[in-house]
């Protein structure tokens, strides 16, 4: 990749690695993000998602690999463009607002550092605050604002210089659940309304699936799967991805002459791979409630939560000892089903598996 290339990609990272001594933090990261799209970096703490964001921002330099922003090489062999030259905005987890400055003063700070004149600076600050709905609070102290309002100030500061790309590092994690859900919708509308290209780091699946055009599920310094939210939900690449996204229960099944079995239950022929054992993702859509006496798979209701369209019911499967051939956990395995009516805790239910709605994975 040359120092300047034509590209329709806002961000292109190729074979990125980052080592701290002998410890490898990132391993072979490849990402290409088109202009105007949002990429969510999703994963548990320590998976490398914030480290990858910092590489894009220029706060870290890769050990190997290249990063280009709108076709301009900003990191690679003998090339490193500092953060202030990358035309990026950034929104941090802790907002990073200066308590001694007003709201307007906080938003104006990057423009002052860039040497923008006072009249233009004031006009751009007013426009940025208006975009996030805080124009009337320009003279207030950040400490006088709610958590959601402080986050909007941080966003206004990130967009005031009209950057090509905005990076978000878990920006809503300090807010309570209800406010976070409201802010996700507002933030998504703002990103789309401004036509921004964004990278959004989060450990929250619902945030990633709501906001992003693409989601990179990260695990141990690698991208386990990069896909649209719809593709991730319908076709997770591995059992580990499915479990992290909480798409349903992943069960280890073993095959015998009668078909598949799990924890002492003969489930019959369900399709799947031609192997002695396999993992299978069973979502609520893959289960149908039937009469207990007619069911090969039975269990006990542990919990029932009301949702907009009915009840989400947790069922602990019946089973004695673990199936030694498949190495299953046996007793204690739970699945989720949907129900139009509320089921009683402790009630026994029969379940039928719908083979065409299963997602199979090779057994490790």
C-alpha positions in Angstrom: 0.0 0.0 0.0 1.5 3.3 -1.0 1.5 6.5 1.0 -1.4 7.7 -1.1 -3.8 5.5 -2.8 -7.3 5.8 -4.2 -9.9 4.2 -2.0 -13.6 4.2 -1.4 -12.9 2.9 2.1 -12.9 5.3 5.0 -10.6 3.0 7.0 -8.6 0.1 5.8 -6.5 -2.0 8.2 -4.3 -4.8 6.8 -2.7 -7.6 8.8 -2.4 -5.5 12.0 -0.5 -6.9 14.9 0.5 -5.3 18.2 3.0 -6.9 20.7 3.9 -5.8 24.2 7.3 -7.6 24.6 6.6 -11.2 24.0 2.8 -10.8 24.5 0.7 -10.6 21.4 -2.2 -8.2 21.9 -3.6 -8.1 18.4 -3.1 -10.8 15.8 -3.7 -10.4 12.0 -6.5 -7.8 12.0 -8.0 -7.0 8.6 -10.8 -4.4 8.4 -12.3 -2.3 5.6 -14.9 0.2 6.5 -16.8 2.1 3.7 -17.5 5.8 4.1 -20.7 6.7 5.9 -20.9 3.4 7.7 -20.5 2.5 11.4 -18.4 -0.4 12.5 -18.9 -1.8 16.0 -16.0 -3.5 17.7 -17.7 -6.0 20.1 -16.2 -8.3 22.7 -15.5 -8.9 26.3 -12.9 -7.0 28.3 -9.4 -7.7 27.2 -10.3 -8.9 23.7 -8.4 -6.1 22.0 -11.2 -3.9 20.8 -10.0 -0.6 22.5 -6.4 -1.4 21.5 -7.6 -1.6 17.8 -9.4 1.7 18.2 -6.3 3.3 19.6 -4.3 2.1 16.6 -6.7 3.8 14.3 -6.6 7.0 16.4 -2.9 7.1 16.3 -2.5 6.7 20.1 -0.6 3.5 19.5 1.6 2.3 16.6 1.2 -1.2 15.2 4.0 -3.7 15.5 3.3 -4.8 11.9 0.7 -4.1 9.3 -0.8 -1.0 7.8 -3.7 1.5 8.4 -5.0 3.8 5.7 -7.6 6.5 6.2 -9.4 7.6 3.0 -6.6 6.1 1.0 -3.8 7.9 3.0 -1.4 5.6 4.7 -1.2 6.7 8.3 0.6 3.8 9.9 2.9 1.2 8.4 6.5 0.5 7.7 8.4 3.8 8.2 5.1 5.7 8.3 3.3 7.1 11.3 0.9 10.1 11.1 0.2 11.5 14.6 -3.4 11.7 15.9 -3.9 15.4 15.3 -3.1 14.9 11.6 -5.6 12.1 11.0 -8.8 14.3 11.0 -10.6 12.2 13.6 -13.0 13.0 16.4 -13.0 10.9 19.5 -15.6 10.3 22.3 -14.3 8.7 25.4 -15.9 6.5 28.1 -15.5 9.1 30.8 -16.4 12.0 28.6 -13.1 13.8 29.4 -14.8 17.2 30.0 -12.8 20.0 31.7 -14.7 21.1 34.8 -13.3 24.6 34.8 -14.7 25.3 31.3 -18.2 25.9 30.3 -20.1 23.6 27.9 -19.2 26.0 25.0 -15.6 26.2 26.2 -15.2 22.4 26.2 -16.6 22.1 22.7 -14.4 25.0 21.4 -11.2 23.6 22.8 -10.1 21.6 19.7 -10.8 24.6 17.5 -8.7 26.8 19.7 -5.8 24.3 19.5 -6.2 24.4 15.7 -6.0 28.2 15.6 -9.5 28.8 14.4 -10.6 32.5 14.7 -13.0 33.6 17.4 -16.0 34.4 15.1 -15.8 31.1 13.2 -15.1 29.2 16.4 -18.3 30.6 18.1 -20.4 29.8 15.0 -19.1 26.3 14.8 -19.6 25.7 18.5 -23.2 26.9 18.3 -23.9 24.7 15.3 -22.4 21.6 17.0 -24.3 22.2 20.3 -27.5 22.7 18.3 -26.9 19.3 16.5 -26.9 17.5 19.8 -29.8 19.6 21.3 -27.7 21.6 23.9 -27.6 25.0 22.3 -29.4 26.5 25.3 -26.8 25.1 27.8 -23.7 26.6 26.2 -22.9 28.7 29.3 -23.4 26.0 31.9 -20.8 24.0 33.7 -20.5 20.3 32.8 -21.1 19.5 36.5 -24.6 21.0 36.2 -25.6 18.5 33.4 -26.9 15.0 33.6 -24.8 12.1 32.4 -26.6 11.9 29.1 -26.2 15.7 28.6 -22.4 15.4 29.4 -22.2 12.7 26.8 -23.8 15.0 24.2 -21.2 17.6 25.0 -18.5 15.1 24.4 -20.1 14.2 21.0 -20.4 17.9 20.1 -16.7 18.4 20.8 -15.9 15.4 18.7 -17.8 16.7 15.6 -17.1 20.5 16.0 -14.0 20.3 13.8 -16.1 18.4 11.1 -13.8 15.3 11.2 -14.2 12.6 8.5 -14.4 9.8 11.1 -15.5 9.7 14.7 -14.3 7.0 17.1 -16.4 6.1 20.2 -14.8 4.2 23.1 -17.6 2.7 25.1 -19.3 6.1 25.3 -22.5 4.9 27.1 -21.0 2.5 29.6 -21.2 5.0 32.5 -25.0 5.6 32.0 -27.8 3.5 33.6 -29.6 1.0 31.5 -32.7 3.1 30.7 -30.7 6.2 29.7 -28.3 4.0 27.7 -31.1 2.6 25.6 -32.4 6.1 24.9 -28.9 7.4 24.1 -28.2 4.5 21.7 -31.2 5.5 19.6 -30.2 9.2 19.7 -26.6 8.5 18.9 -27.6 6.3 16.0 -29.8 9.0 14.6 -27.1 11.6 15.0 -24.4 9.5 13.3 -26.8 8.9 10.4 -28.0 12.5 10.2 -24.5 13.9 10.1 -23.4 11.3 7.6 -20.5 10.3 9.8 -18.2 7.3 9.4 -17.8 5.8 12.9 -16.0 3.0 14.8 -17.9 2.2 18.0 -16.3 0.1 20.8 -18.7 -1.7 23.1 -19.2 -4.9 25.1 -23.0 -4.6 24.9 -24.5 -6.7 22.1 -27.7 -4.7 21.8 -25.7 -1.4 21.3 -23.6 -3.0 18.6 -26.5 -4.6 16.8 -28.6 -1.4 17.0 -26.0 1.1 15.8 -23.7 -0.7 13.4 -23.7 -1.5 9.7 -21.0 -4.0 10.4 -20.0 -5.7 13.7 -16.6 -7.2 14.4 -16.9 -9.8 17.2 -13.4 -9.9 18.8 -11.8 -12.7 20.8 -8.3 -12.9 22.1 -6.9 -10.3 19.8 -8.5 -11.5 16.6 -11.7 -10.9 14.8 -13.8 -14.0 15.2 -16.5 -12.8 12.8 -17.1 -9.6 10.8 -20.6 -9.2 9.4 -23.8 -7.2 9.3 -26.0 -7.5 12.4 -28.5 -9.6 10.5 -25.9 -12.0 9.3 -24.4 -12.4 12.7 -27.7 -13.3 14.2 -28.7 -15.7 11.4 -25.3 -17.2 10.8 -22.9 -17.0 13.7 -19.5 -18.3 12.5 -18.8 -20.4 15.7 -20.4 -21.7 18.8 -18.3 -19.2 20.8 -19.7 -16.2 18.8 -23.3 -17.6 19.2 -22.8 -17.9 23.0 -21.3 -14.4 23.3 -24.2 -12.9 21.4 -26.6 -14.8 23.6 -28.5 -16.1 20.6 -29.6 -19.3 22.4 -28.2 -22.5 24.0 -25.3 -24.3 22.5 -25.6 -28.0 23.2 -23.1 -30.8 22.6 -24.8 -33.7 20.8 -23.5 -37.2 20.1 -24.6 -39.4 17.2 -25.6 -43.1 17.5 -27.6 -45.5 15.3 -30.9 -43.8 16.2 -29.7 -40.2 15.5 -28.6 -37.5 17.8 -28.6 -37.7 21.6 -28.0 -35.1 24.4 -27.7 -35.7 28.1 -29.6 -39.0 28.0 -32.3 -37.8 25.6 -32.6 -39.5 22.2 -33.5 -36.7 19.8 -33.7 -38.7 16.6 -32.4 -37.6 13.2 -32.0 -33.8 13.1 -29.8 -33.5 10.0 -26.4 -31.9 10.8 -22.9 -33.0 10.0 -21.8 -36.5 9.4 -19.7 -36.8 12.6 -19.8 -38.6 15.9 -20.3 -35.3 17.8 -21.3 -31.7 17.1 -22.3 -28.5 18.8 -25.7 -27.1 17.9 -27.2 -23.6 18.5 -30.8 -23.9 19.6 -32.6 -20.6 19.6 -36.1 -20.0 20.9 -37.3 -20.2 17.3 -35.9 -23.7 17.0 -38.1 -25.1 19.8 -41.8 -25.8 20.0 -43.7 -26.6 23.2 -45.6 -29.9 23.1 -47.2 -32.3 25.5 -44.7 -33.7 28.0 -45.7 -37.3 27.4 -45.1 -37.0 23.6 -41.7 -35.2 23.9 -38.2 -36.7 23.6 -36.9 -33.5 25.3 -38.4 -32.3 28.6 -37.5 -29.8 31.2 -38.6 -27.6 34.1 -39.5 -23.9 33.9 -36.9 -21.9 35.9 -38.0 -18.3 34.9 -40.5 -16.4 32.8 -40.0 -12.8 31.8 -42.7 -10.8 30.0 -41.6 -9.2 26.7 -43.5 -7.1 24.2 -44.8 -10.0 22.3 -45.1 -12.6 25.0 -43.0 -14.5 27.6 -39.3 -15.4 27.4 -39.1 -18.7 29.3 -36.0 -20.4 30.7 -36.2 -24.2 30.8 -33.7 -26.5 32.6 -33.5 -29.7 30.6 -34.1 -33.0 32.4 -31.1 -35.3 32.3 -29.2 -37.7 34.5 -25.5 -38.2 34.1 -23.6 -36.4 31.4 -23.3 -38.1 28.0 -19.8 -39.4 28.3 -19.4 -39.9 24.6 -20.2 -36.2 23.9 -18.8 -34.7 27.0 -21.9 -32.7 27.7 -22.6 -30.9 31.0 -25.8 -33.0 31.5 -28.0 -31.7 34.3 -28.3 -28.0 34.5 -28.3 -27.2 30.8 -30.9 -24.5 30.0 -32.7 -23.4 26.8 -35.0 -20.5 26.0 -38.4 -20.8 24.6 -41.1 -18.3 23.7 -44.7 -18.6 25.1 -47.9 -16.6 24.6 -49.0 -17.5 28.1 -47.2 -17.2 31.5 -45.7 -20.6 32.6 -45.4 -21.4 36.3 -42.0 -21.8 37.9 -41.4 -25.5 38.4 -43.9 -26.5 35.6 -42.7 -29.4 33.4 -42.8 -28.8 29.7 -42.1 -31.0 26.6 -40.1 -29.6 23.7 -39.8 -30.4 20.1 -36.7 -29.4 18.1 -37.3 -27.9 14.7 -34.4 -29.2 12.6 -34.6 -26.6 9.8 -33.9 -23.8 12.4 -30.7 -25.3 13.9 -27.2 -23.9 13.4 -24.5 -26.6 13.5 -20.8 -26.2 14.5 -18.0 -28.8 14.5 -17.3 -30.2 17.9 -13.8 -29.0 19.1 
